[in-house]
Amino acid sequence: MICIDTPEGIEAYRCLALYSALKLEVKTGMKMSRGISSLKILQQQYGIAARTKKDALIEWRGILIDAGLLREGEGLAS
């Protein structure tokens, strides 16, 4: 079992969870929760400038790749 217990690890997990939530919203139209959308969270807390979910997904993916949290070839197809 993996235990994420450092502030950096928790933030990395949160970033990847937001990526997955946004990908779900783009691909299926479903929302991860009833509250605020993942697009709004990314705009408010991380300064994502994109106005559509699809554009935000592309921008957020680039940020995660630059941060080393996501590899170049993974993420969009799966």
Summary of the structure (lengths in Angstrom):
residues: 78
radius of gyration: 12.5
end to end distance: 23.5
largest distance: 38.0
contacts: 180
relative contact order: 0.15
helix: 59%
strand: 0%
